[in-house]
Amino acid sequence: MRPDEIKQKISELSLSEKLLLVEDIWDSIAASSPDLPLPEWQKKELDKRYTDYQQGALELHDWQAVHEGLRDKYK
């Protein structure tokens, strides 16, 4: 299938179907490329955040509470 045909088919999907497709695409990328390159600045930031987490310096939020907060904010 050509890219323009794929785009046409995607445009015919509902929003929920498009989101599921995106999720499937990301899962496929992750499964086929377990060693995706990670820029050094990103690795340092992740290491810093993990260290902060281990030391109790981060305030963690339940994903459901974050989701509800965003829904309320952008109604």
Secondary structure, 3 states (H helix, E strand, C coil): CCHHHHHHHHHCCCHHHHHHHHHHHHHHHHHHCCCCCCCHHHHHHHHHHHHHHHCCCCCCCCHHHHHHHHHHHCC
